[in-house]
Amino acid sequence: MSQWRGRIEDIDEPGDVVDLVGTYYHVPSLVLLLGFMLWTRTRNWKNFLIDGTVYFSGNDPWYHYRATKYTVQNWPQTIPFDPWTYFPYGAHSSQFGTVMDQLVATAALVIGLGNPSDHTIRMVALFAPAVFGTAVAIPTYVIGRRASNRFGGVVAVAMLAFAGSTVLARGTVGFYDHQIAEALFMTIAVLATMVAVSVAEEEKPVWELFQARDAEAVRRPVGWALVAGFATAVYVWTWPPGVFLIGILGVYYLIELSSQYAHGESPEHVAIVGAISLATTGVLTLASIEEIGISATSLNLVQPGLAFAVAAGCVFLAWLSREWDARDFTRTQYPLAVAGILAVIAGVTAVALPNIFSFFVDQTLRVVGLDVTDTAATIGEAQPLDPELLYDKYRFSIFIALTGVSYVLVGHFFDKPRAELTLLGVWTVFMLLATLTQQRFDYYLGVAVAVMTGLVVGQFVEFAQVFEFEGDIETYQLLTILSIVLVVFAPLVYPTAIFMETSGGGPGPSPVAWNQSLGWMDENTPEEGNFAGVGNDMPYYGTFERTENFDYEEGFYGVLSWWDYGHWITTMGQRIPNANPFQQGADQAANFLLAGDEEQANEVLERMSEGNNTETRYVMVDWQMASPFSKYTAPFQFYSDGNISVGDYVSTKYTQSQSGFSRFFTQEAPYYNTTMVRLYRFHGSRAEAQPIVFDWELRSAQGGQVPVVNGTQRFDTMQQAREFVENDRTSMVGGFGPYPTGDVPAMEHYRLVQGSDRSTPRRPGAGTTNWVKTFEHVEGGTIQGDGPANATVTASVEMFVPASNGTFTYRQQVQTGPDGEFEMTVPYSSTGYDEYGPENGYTNVSVRATGPYTVETARQFNESAAVIQYNGTVDVSEGQVIGQNDSVSEVSLERQVLAPPQDINVTDPNGTDSPNGTDSPNGTDSPNGTDSPNGSDTGSGDNTSSDFADPAGTGVDPATVLSLLGAGVVSLAAVGRRH
């Protein structure tokens, strides 16, 4: 700083000012760029504070918050094993690494003066991604400067600041995930390796210096090699699956050492760095392994094994070069010999160790194979990146970066480029392939594109002597700089501004809605270990030994939902999910959610609890899980109880408008019988098909014909509706919204106990429903009774949902025997709620009955045309439903004449429609239309007659469709979405 001050004081002429700017322009440039990066990444931080609670984006950040809080309480240790997820086995979160959580926990301890509050920890975690995201710019600048010059370094940082890459998305406030920390520590590891190999090129260490124990001669190469090895180990500790960086370094050393020898240089200098650095990585990762074996997600033998293998490969290549010289072989044949040796090793490994060979091939393809598995495709960030989107992110800079890669590649056929430039080229190529395979890796590619752009631009300005000032600045120098700005950065302004506007705006509505339901669960269900009042306990931030199958004591239970929500269940509700975003338990969750009948669903829960004394007690479903436009189709990729196809459950139709065709889904019978749909849409109630027909027609489109939606029609009777469908093959009964294609039976052991306060957003007039619905798996109460012989008996009870201030009706239906007796199991109680609650190990249910069960037969016409019905009322207690009371509820149905013949206009002798059209004989349709046609919902506050396919308003709204029935043909707008 004193030198700079002296320069300023010595300014006498304008030329001195130009010289000063040319010398120190990078300092204010970097300060401004770093400030801009931090601002763009933190400007929306207040959006993550909702009602005083700090929220995070996505799913994984919530588990990082848990891991960080554990480290705060057990500093510097991280969670060794966590029985608070993946019920009933427990899990280890090693794929999350440790470094980021430890750094943030340390910062929280400092800020909180050794005892930070939960709010302080959350706030530190909230801002941590923005700090990591800004910090990436520092090693990026150094790499850009080393690759070309200071201007190249500034350009690299500017690229990082303005490109709308995933570096920005993952480095924004609220996204507390290890991904941005990965980008930071990988960049540091690459930088450290660059420095190490460049020092080796300068110092040229050889084996004899080690034999002579000349410490001074090898001090710098060895020192930097150790630094590079340590930096690589830190990256692997941050994210154990990042072991592929060791593989990239292996490919780099293979290319670099072979090229050096072919160009007449000794590969020994760089080989020494490779051997020492990767051996260091091997030792450090070996010391921290968590399991013996090979795995893609945990710290195991893969990381140290691959590191030692690459280190040994460097030693072998250096030895082979000496042997090659001793035999006076042609140098240009050396790379071919190396390739042949590798092929032989691969072949021997494939034959002798096929499992290991397959493992490494599969993992390589998973990262850079340009294809993904079906299960990986259900994860948004694991899907391939469309090349068009790649261009949208980087514009011309992606081509500039590829020009830099070509420059390095071509250099190996002429005058070999510097070893550190080869590393940048290899790294960029692998990061491009990885990003095209899984778009998540764009947070690496963003840095690689930035430094390669800096390399090309820096070399260009150096060639053009843009910063070679002789007196005043020349016009061409200003024009050159202006051209660079326009070509490289101007195209990024608009897409980046749009990206900034749409990202980092807050956690979104889903975690808020789930937090409401999980907050209710935390207060209104028994604590883990205290189900049925057992009284066992397990510390939430306790330390547990790692095991493959945790031994839960009696009283613990699981909460089943789709794996996306597992970390929320753990952190927001302090309950144990069966499945989590590690995708542990995803197959069993899929088997349950897609089960086609209640018996199959129960069998899934029994299998999960087999061999222990625990059970899965609660099931949570949100609208996205029931929506074909959202997450409904995701479980199909994990289903393992048989062979099923998405096409058998939902079918693609289209709507047509002036802008073209838009996708729309119709729902087949198996869709309505899946457990998650029966729960979310019907609350476990019986749902009856309605005389509503969905109609479409085949229209010509590019490449053939497509089914295009016409609209819906409503008939007086089901017979009329089915006759219409029989004569029109481009129509179906029901098949959209809550209108099933056939009757759906009631569930006996699952009841709605709570709905989230937050409702699904809908367009005006379309209705809403609870975002999240929580169900309890219960034994069910028994209703026994007698009535007319061989008659259909329906038991119904109206249930009130406080969160939405609405009601729905649960219905169960059975047949009486020849003696008129019947028996049914129902999951909802109608009385006795105050006797059970969390204090004695049960649920304080929020959804409660408004009265007793009504048990009745269908209305019939006797020979005199009088309306006859058998009915009665009965209560089912909470104790009976939860299995604490073995008694049964008994009811005797009494015959009633509802109306004398002279007052009735008989229009429907089958009893399927009311005489005056205002009330159906079986009570399944309300006079004012506030009930859904299947009778499963009667409250305007919780109206399941809406279609939940797209609550954001982009999907088809059947309620709107039905309001337009008089028009005959309805134009619909649908935008398909897939998780």
C-alpha positions, 0 to 999 in steps of 0.5 A: 500500500505504501508503494501505491501511495508513493506512486500517487504522490509522484504523479506529475504528468498525464502519462503517469496517471495512465501508467498508474491505471495500467498498473493497478486497475485490477485492484478497484476492478476486483473490489467492485466485482466482488461487491457486486457479486455479494450484493446480487447474492444477498439482496433478497435475504429478507424474503427468507424471514417469514413470521420471524422464522428463517427458511431455506430454499429446497430440501437438502439445505434443511439437513445441512442446517441440522448437521450444522446445529449438531456441530455447534453442539458437538464442535468440531464433530459432525453427525456420525450416524443419524437415527432421525431419518430413514425409518426404521434403519437410520442413516449416515449422511456422509455424501454431504461431507463435513467441511462446510458444516464445520466452517459455518458452525465455527462462524456461528459459534464466533458470532454467537460468542460460544452459545449461538441461538437457533436463530443465529445459526439459521441466519449464519447458514442463510448467508453462508452460500452467498459468502462461499459464492463470492469467495469463489471469485478469488481463486478464479482471479488467480487462475485467470491471472496465471493462465494469461495475465491480470486482465485475464483474471479480471475478465474471469471474475467478471464472467463469474459475476455476470453469467447466469450460471448455476454458480450464481443460483447455488451461491445465493442467500438461502440455498444452504447446500454443499454445492457452492462449497464444492465449487469453491474447494474444487477451484482451490484444488485446481489452482493449487495443482496448477501452482505445483506443476508450474513450480515443478517445471521451473525447479525440475526435481528428479529422483536423484535429489531425493536419494541425495536428501537435498531438501533445499532443492526439492523444498518448493516442488514438494511443498506445493505438491503437499498443498495440492494434495491437501486441497484435493482432500479438502474438496473430497471431504466437502463432497465424497462423490467428488472423487471424480476430481481425482479421476480427472487429475489422473487423466490430466497426468496421463496426458501431460506426462505422455506429451512431455516425453513425446516432446523431448522433455522429462516427465519426471518433474511433473510426475513427482508432483502428481505422485506426492500430491495424490499420495497426500490425498490418499493418506488424508482420505484414508484417515477419514474413511467411514466404511470398508467397501466401495460406494459412490456416496460415502467416504470409503476405500474408493477415494484413497484407493483411486488417489493411490492408484493415480500416484502409483501411475505417475511413478510408473510413467516416470519409471517407464520413460527412463526405461524407454530412454535406456532402450533408445525407443522412439519417443513418439511411440511412448503415448501409444505404449501407455495407451496399450498398457492401460487397455491391458490393465482394464481388460485384466480388471474386467475379467479378474474383478468384474464388480470393481470394473463395473462400478468405475465404468458405471460411475464414470458414465453417471458423471460424464456419460451424457445420459442418466438413469430413470431414477436420476431423471426424477431429480431436477438437478440430475437431468441433462442440460439442454445445449440451448440452455447452455448457450442461454447461460453463457452466450458467446463466452462458451465458444470463447472458452472452447476456443481456449480448450482448442488452443491448449489441445492444438498446442500439444501437436506443436510447442507443448503448452505449459503444464498448468494450461493443460490442466485447465483444458482437461478440467474444462472438457470434463466439466462440460461433459459432466454438465451436459450429463447432469445440469447440477455440475454447471456450478463447476463449469461456470468457473471453468468457462470463466477462467478459459474466457479469461485465458483467451481474452487475456492472451488477445489483449496481450497480443494486441498490446492493449495495455502497452502505454506510451504516453496517452492511451491510443484510440485502438486500445479503448476500442479493443477494450470496448469490443471485448466488453460488448462481445463477451459481457453485453449478451449476458446482461439481459438473461442474467438480469432475468435470472437474478429477478426470478431467483433467490426470491424466497423459499417458495410456498411449499416449505412454508405450508409443510412447516405449518403441518409439521409444526402441528405434528410436533405439538399434536402427536406423541414425541418419538419414543412415546407412542401409546405412552411408552415413554422412551426417549432419544436425543434429537442431537445425540451421538450414535454409533454407525450401524446398518440397522438401528435398533429403535425401542418401542414407541418410535414410529415413522412418517411416510411421504415422498422422499423429497420431503424427508429432511423437512420431516426431520427438521421441521417436525422432529419426526423420523421419515421413512424416505429422504432426499438421499433417496433412502427408502424411496422404493418403499415409499413408492410402493406404498404411494402407488399401491392399488388397494389398501391391503397392498399398502398395509403390506408395505408398511408391515414389511418396513416394520418386520423384525422390530417393534415399531410402525409407520404411523403417519402419512403426509401427502401434498397436492404435488404428489397427487398431480400428474403435472407435478410429482405424481409420476416420479414414484413410478421410477422407484416402484419395485412391487411389480411392473407398472407403466405411467401410461396405464395411470395417466394419458396425454391429451392436448388442448389447442389454441392460437399458439399451438398445442398444450399438454393435458393429462386425463387420469385412468382408473388405476390413478384413482386407486393409488393410495396417495390419490385416495388419501389426498383427493378423497380423504380415504372416503368412498368415491363414486363415478359421476355421469360426467363424460370427458370428450376429445377428438383426433386432429392433425398435427405435425407428424400425425394426429393428436387427441385434442380436448373438446370439453365435458358433458353431464348426463342424468344417469350413469347408464346414459353416460356409459352408453355415450362412451360406448358409442364414442371411443374418443370419450371417457367417464370421468378421468379428470380432477376428482371425477373417477372413471369408476367407483373407488372403495373407502379405506378402513385404516387411514384418516385425515388428522390435519390440513395445512393452513396454507391452501393451494393457490388457485385462479378466481372461482376455481377453489382451493384445498389444503396444500399438505394433508396429514393422515394417521394409520389406525386400527379403525372402529367397527360398526355392526348392525342389522337392516334389510336383507341383501341391501347396500348400507352406507355409513357417512360422517361429516368431518370439519377441517379447521385449517380451511374452515370446511367440511368433507364427508367420509363414506363407507359402504357394505352389503347386508347378508341374507339375515340383514346383518352387516359389519364395517370398519371405519377410520374416523371417530365421532366422539371421545377426542378429549380422552386422547392426546400427545400427553398419553401417546396419541394424536390430538386430531384437528379434523373432527366429526360434526356429529355421529355416523349416519347409516342408511340404505339407498332410497327405493321405491316400493310398489306404491311408488313411495320412497322407502329408506332404512337408516340410523345413527351411531357414534364411534369413539376415538378409543375404538378407532385407535385400538384402545377400546375393543367394543363395537358400535351397534346400530339397528336400521329402522324403516322410514317412508320419506315421502307419500306417493301422491307428492312424488313425480317419479322420474328415476325408478332406479333411484340414481337421481332425485325426482326434482333434480335438487338432491340425489337419492343417495345424498352424494350431490348437494342442492347448491353445488357446493359438494363435489359430485362424489360427495367426498367434500362438502365445504367451500373451504376445502373443495376437492371438486377443484383440479389440483393438477396445477394450483399455480394456475397453469393447468386445466381447471375442471371446475371452470370446464364444468361451468362452461358445459352449456357451450359444448366445446371448451378451450383449455390451457395446460402447461405440463410440468415434471419434477 
